[in-house]
Amino acid sequence: GFFSVSRSRLYRIFEPLGGVANFIKERRLARLHALLAEPALRLPIGRLAEAHGFKSAAHFSRAFREQYGYSPNDLRQGSASAMAPLVPGAVAQYGPSFYSWIRALRD
């Protein structure tokens, strides 16, 4: 692999973050949260969701509401702007230094 880490080790590394898939989903949701909070960007929510790997707008909306406690439409309309941090949960714990940590696993 790219980092020369076995699949089983990779899954053990991401276990505290809820697993690899959960980490990826949280990152995609955080990116979409930022895009939807941007007033100048008015692309359809379904189009944004599909461009970020969600199989449908409904699937995205459920995941978004579960993560943030409000809907993508609420955020876009400005009624949720101060309700939750931009990057929730375990991802916020690591932030940009997380990527340095991953790179260090190669050594």
C-alpha positions as CSV (number, residue, x, y, z in Angstrom):
1,G,0.0,0.0,0.0
2,F,0.8,3.7,-0.1
3,F,1.9,3.8,3.5
4,S,3.2,0.2,3.7
5,V,0.6,-0.6,6.4
6,S,-1.2,-3.9,6.4
7,R,-5.0,-3.9,6.1
8,S,-5.3,-5.4,9.6
9,R,-3.0,-2.8,11.1
10,L,-4.9,0.0,9.4
11,Y,-8.2,-1.2,10.8
12,R,-6.6,-1.4,14.3
13,I,-5.2,2.1,14.0
14,F,-8.6,3.5,13.1
15,E,-10.6,1.5,15.6
16,P,-10.6,4.3,18.2
17,L,-12.1,6.6,15.6
18,G,-15.0,4.2,14.9
19,G,-13.2,2.5,12.0
20,V,-11.9,3.5,8.6
21,A,-15.4,3.9,7.1
22,N,-16.6,6.1,9.9
23,F,-13.5,8.3,9.7
24,I,-14.1,8.8,6.0
25,K,-17.8,9.5,6.5
26,E,-17.0,12.1,9.2
27,R,-14.5,13.8,6.9
28,R,-17.0,13.9,4.0
29,L,-19.7,15.2,6.3
30,A,-17.4,17.9,7.6
31,R,-16.5,19.0,4.1
32,L,-20.1,19.2,3.1
33,H,-21.0,21.1,6.3
34,A,-18.4,23.7,5.3
35,L,-19.7,23.9,1.7
36,L,-23.3,24.2,2.8
37,A,-22.4,26.9,5.3
38,E,-20.9,29.0,2.5
39,P,-23.6,31.5,1.4
40,A,-22.1,32.0,-2.0
41,L,-22.3,28.3,-2.9
42,R,-25.8,27.4,-4.0
43,L,-25.4,24.0,-5.7
44,P,-28.2,21.5,-5.1
45,I,-27.7,19.5,-1.9
46,G,-28.3,16.2,-3.8
47,R,-25.6,17.1,-6.3
48,L,-23.1,18.0,-3.6
49,A,-23.9,14.8,-1.7
50,E,-23.4,12.5,-4.7
51,A,-20.2,14.3,-5.6
52,H,-18.9,13.5,-2.1
53,G,-19.7,9.8,-2.2
54,F,-23.2,9.6,-0.8
55,K,-25.5,7.3,-2.8
56,S,-28.5,9.7,-2.5
57,A,-29.6,13.0,-1.1
58,A,-31.8,11.1,1.4
59,H,-28.8,9.0,2.6
60,F,-26.7,12.1,3.0
61,S,-29.5,14.0,4.8
62,R,-29.9,11.1,7.3
63,A,-26.2,10.9,8.0
64,F,-25.8,14.7,8.3
65,R,-28.7,14.9,10.8
66,E,-27.3,12.0,12.8
67,Q,-23.9,13.7,12.9
68,Y,-24.9,17.3,13.6
69,G,-28.4,17.2,15.0
70,Y,-30.0,19.3,12.3
71,S,-30.6,19.0,8.6
72,P,-28.5,20.3,5.6
73,N,-31.4,22.6,4.7
74,D,-31.4,24.1,8.2
75,L,-27.7,24.8,7.9
76,R,-28.1,26.3,4.4
77,Q,-30.9,28.5,5.6
78,G,-28.7,29.8,8.5
79,S,-30.9,28.4,11.3
80,A,-28.1,26.0,12.4
81,S,-25.0,28.1,12.0
82,A,-23.9,28.0,15.6
83,M,-25.4,24.7,16.6
84,A,-22.4,22.4,16.2
85,P,-18.6,22.5,15.5
86,L,-17.5,22.2,12.0
87,V,-15.6,19.0,12.6
88,P,-17.4,16.8,15.1
89,G,-16.4,13.8,17.1
90,A,-13.2,11.9,16.9
91,V,-12.0,13.8,13.8
92,A,-11.7,17.0,15.8
93,Q,-9.5,15.3,18.3
94,Y,-6.8,14.8,15.7
95,G,-7.2,17.6,13.2
96,P,-4.3,18.4,10.8
97,S,-1.8,16.6,13.0
98,F,-3.6,13.4,12.3
99,Y,-2.1,13.2,8.9
100,S,1.4,13.7,10.3
101,W,0.7,10.8,12.6
102,I,-0.5,8.6,9.7
103,R,2.7,9.4,7.8
104,A,4.8,8.5,10.9
105,L,3.4,5.0,10.8
106,R,5.5,4.2,7.8
107,D,8.7,4.7,9.8
